[in-house]
Amino acid sequence: MSTTTTTSTTISTDIPYALERVGIVMEPDPRDPRQVEGVLNPATVQTPDGAVHLFPRLVAERNVSRIGRAPIVIADGVPAGVGEVAIVLEADRGWEHGTDHGGVEDPRITPLKDLGVYVMSYVAFGPLGPKPALAISTDGIDWRRIGPIQFQYDDDLDTDLNLFPNKDVVFFPEIVPGPDGVPSFALLHRPMWDLSFTRPNENPPLPAGMLDDRAGIWISYVPVDEAERDLSALVRPRGHRFVAGPVHDWEALKIGAGPAPLRVPEGWLLLHHGVTGSLGAGAFVPHAFDVHYVVGAILLDADDPSRVLARTSEPLMTPETAEETAGTVANVIFPTAIEEINGEHFVFFGAADTRISVARLIRTAD
């Protein structure tokens, strides 16, 4: 495997943030067949009335996933549990049905206040494997699909991003400059240069200049004026740029974006997962791999979010507790949501692909 030349080794490692465990907020209910194989990797929404809702991935038998919604119970100022679970999305579209397992997975939700909507990205695990899709809501409660993401062709890449599986799509909450300076909505995503789901004996056509076939974080853009005219423009991003790939030993297999980037004084704080281990029978065979997921952080430039300013040299959090080291897939911490509650930011993460836990985000320097 070649080493990419697109990530500088002189990037700062000084990111003044840390994570502090708070506890478990949701365990699978064995009485509910929709979640007998786990609850994990949630999104969150804070509705205008101040209520905070959890949107967990619910896993039924044969690894079939739905996206639920449940009010978060706040006790002593911190998330402590959830109320009754409703279903928001399930795989009732043909492109969301897998040949073996499938469904709708791993939601991320970002409020786009400039458009007056919440946008939910999720993984539609359909006939050709995992593909990203979007749904929108005006109230955070009722959702409408606007379809699978269709990455617009860019001749400079010398490949078509739509050929590949893609996950970990998350939008920035604010308008940012596009590559050409045009005000845009931006989304991070994680294309996987892997055709094993459909053509297991073929080598993938990597983008022009790409020397590393490990999965990393990319950014794409949707001009604001196009999205204002038609919200479905959000599924047609362009201006694709590589942002970051694996650098450190603790992320040697792949990395991917976590929750929506958080605006901080230093720029955009992006929590990400770093993965080591082996995929065994393949990246798309459920529970057939031996992996280790940890949490790191990347700081992106506020004026050019495709530019990395700093990244942690060591993980912010690694699997240590019994809840994180044992489960459907052992040794997994997978952050997917950040929510501000009572003036503090809380990070929600899937633990061992089985349950949902929460940690407090702490600033370590002023």
N, C-alpha and C positions, 0 to 999 in steps of 0.2 A: 504494500500500500504506500502510495506517495504521500508526501507531506505538503499541505497547501502553503502557498506563498502569500496568501491574501490576509493573514493575520500577523500583525507586528508583534515582535517579542519585547518591544520597549514600552508597551501600554502599561499605565499605572495599575497597581494592585490595591490602591488606597480607596476603599469604599466604606464610608463610616456608618454601616448599618449591620445589625445582627438580628437573629431570631431567637425567641424564648418560648419554649413549649407552654401551652395553656392547658390542653387536654383534648379528649375526644368529644366531638359534637354529634356524631351519628354512627350507629352500628346497624348492620343488616338485621331486619326483623324476620326471623325464621317462619313466622306465620304468614308472611306476604310472599307469594310465589314470584312476584316481580323483582324481588331483591334477595333471593336465597343464595346467590353466588357473590353478593357483595354490594356495597354502596361506596362510591369513590369519586375522585376527580371532579369536584363540583364547581359551578359558577355561583355568584351571589348577585343580588339586586337589592338596593335600598330604594323603596318606593317613596313617592312624595310625602306620605304620611309618617315617614321615619321608620317604618317596619323594615326589617332585613329578612330576606328570603334566601334559602339555600336551594340550589338547583343541582342535585346529585345525579350522577350516572347510576342507574339501578340495573343490576345484572341478574337476569333470570337464568334458568337452566339452559345449558348448551351455549353459554356466554352470549346471550341475546340481550342487548341493552336498550333501555329507555331513559329519557330525561324527566326527572320529577321536579316538584317544587314543594318546599315545606317552610313554614315560618321558623326563624331561628329564635330560640328562647335565650334571653339575656338575663344572667344572674350576677349580681355584684359587678356589673359593668362589662362582663365578658360573655362570649358565646358559650352556652352550656348544654344545649340540646336542641331538638327540633320538635315541631308539632306534627299534625297529620300530613301525610304525603299525598299529593295529587300528581297526575301525569300531565306533562306539558307537551312532549313530543314522543312518538314511538314510530317504529319503522313501517309506516303505511304508504310509502312511495316505493316504486319499483327499484329506484336507484339506491335505496337504503337497505335492501335485502341482500345478505351475503349468500354464497352458495353452501357454506357450512354453518358458520355463525354470522352474526351481523347485528345491525341495529343502528341506533344513534348514540354517540359516545362523547364523553369528555367536553362538555360545554364550557366556553368562556363567554362572559357577557361584559360589554362596555357601554356605558351611557354616552351617546353622541349628542350632547346638548345642542350643538349647532344645527342638528337636523331634527331635534325633538323626539328622538327614538333611542331605545336600547337595541344594540345589535348583538345577537348570539351567534357565535361560530360553533360548529360542532363537527364531529367526524361521522360521515355517513359511510358505514362499512357495507358496501354494496357488492355487486357481481364482480367488479374489478379491484376489490380491496378498499382500503381507506381513502376517501376523498373528502375534502372540506366543503361545508355548506353553510348557509346563513339563514337565520330567521330574525324578524324584527318585531318590536312591540312598542306601543306608546305608553303603556302603563306598567310594564314589567310583569304582568300577570298573563295576559293573552298574547299568543305568538302566532306569526304568519311567516311561513317559509318564503324566501325569495330565490331559492335554488342553489344548486352546486356552484362553487366558485369556478369561473372560467378564466384562467390567467391569459391575458392578451399576449399574442405572439410578439416576440422581440427578436429581430433578425440577428442582433449582436450576440445573443446567447447561443445561437447555432443549435438550439434544441427547443422542444416544446414542453413547458412545465406541466402541461396537462397529461403527459404520458405517464407521470410518476405518482405514486402514493404521496400524500401530503397530510400533515397533522399540525397540531399546536398553533392554530391560527388565532391571533388575538389583535384587536384594534387598539390604536392609541386613542385616548379620550378627547384629545384636542386636535385642531387643525395644525398641520405642520407643512413646511415647504417641501414640495416634490423635487425630484432631481433637476427639473428645469426651473425651479423657483415658484411654480404654480401652487397656490394654496390647495392642500390635499388632505384627505383622510388616508392614514397609513395603516397597514396591517403587517404583522410579522407572521411568518409561516415556516414550515420545516419540510421541504421536499426531500424525499428519500430516493437516492439513485439506485433503485432496486426494482427489477422487473420480474422477480421470482414468482409473484402471484399469477402472472399471465404468461411470461416467457422465461422460465427458469434457466434456460441454457444460453441466454443472450446477455452480453455486456451492455450496460446502459450507456446511451450517448450523453456524456457529461457536458455541461455548459462550456462554452469556449473559455479557455484559460484555467479551467478548474482541474486541479491535480489531485484532489483529495475526494474520495468517494464516500466518506463518512457524512452522515446527516448533520446539517448545521442550520443556523437561523438566517433567513432571508427577509427582505422587506419589499413590499409593493405598495402602489399608490392609486388612489381614485381622486381625480380632480373634484373640488368642492362643487363647482358649478354643475357638473354632470350629476352628482348625487342629489343636489337640490332640485334638479328638474325631474329626476327619476330615481327613486331609492334602489331600484334593481341594478343601477350602475355599481353598487357596492360589490356585486359578484363578478365584476369585470375589471380587476386591478391590472395595472401596467407598471412600467419603470422598475422592473425587478432588479434588486441589488443584493449581493451577498453581504451579510453583516458579521457573522462570527461562526467559527467552527470549533471543534475540540482542540484544546491546547494542553491542558494539564492531565496528569495521570488519572485523576478521578473522573474525567469526562472523556476517556480515550475512545469509547465506542461511538458516542453521539451526544449531541446536546439539543435542547429544544426550549422554546419560550414557555414561561409559566403564566402568571396572571397578566392582565393588562398593565403596560408600563405605568409607573407612578411618577408624577411630576414632583421632583425634589429640587432643592436649591442648586444642586450640582448638575442637573440635567434630567434625563429620564432613567429611573431605576427599574431595571428589568431583572426579576428573579427568573432563574432558569434551572432546568434539571440537567445534571451531568450523569452519564451512564457508563459503567464498566461491566465486563463480563462477556458472556457468549449468548448468541441468539439460538443456538442449538439447531432445531429443525427449520428455523426460519423466522423472520420478523413478523410474519402474519399467522403463525400457528399459536393459538392461545395457550399460555401457560407452559410452553415447550422450551423455555429459555432459563438461563441462570444469570441473572443480572443484579446490579447494585445501583440504585438511583439515589442521588444526593441533590442538595440545593446549593446553587451558587448565585452570584449576582454580577450583572454587567451594567455599566453606566454608559448611556448613550447621549450624544450631543443634542441639546435642546434645539439648536438651529439646523442640524443635519442628523436626524435620528438613525441614518445608516452608518454613522461614524461612532466607533467604540472609543470612549475616553478612558475607561478603566474596567477591570474585571478581577474578581477575587482569585487569589492564588490558592486558597484553601476553601473547602465548602463552608457555607453558613450553617448547615445542618446535615447530619448523616443518620441513617437508621440506627437507633440505639435501644429504644424501648421495646418491650414485648409486642406491643401493637404494631410496630414498624418492621420488626424482624421476622414475624411469623404471620402467614395468611395465604391468600390465593397465590400471590407472587411475593415471596419473602424479600426483605431488604429493599423496600421501595418507599421513598418520600417523593410525592409528585404534586408540587404546588400549582394551583389553578385559579385562585381568586384572592384579591385583597379588598377589604372593606373597612371604611372608617366608622368606628362605633365609639361614641362618647369621647371623641378627640384622640383616639388611638387607632392605629392601623393593625388589623388582624389578617393573617395569611391562612387560608384554608387549603388543606392538602389531603390527597389520598394517601393512606398508610397501608402498605402491603397489599394493595389492590382489594382491600376488604372493608375498610372503614374510613371515616373522615375525621381528621384532627385539625387543630387550630394552633397557631403560634402568634405571638405578639412581635411586630416589627419594631425594633428599637434603634434609635439614632445614637451612635456611640461617640460622636464628637460634635461640637458646636462651631 
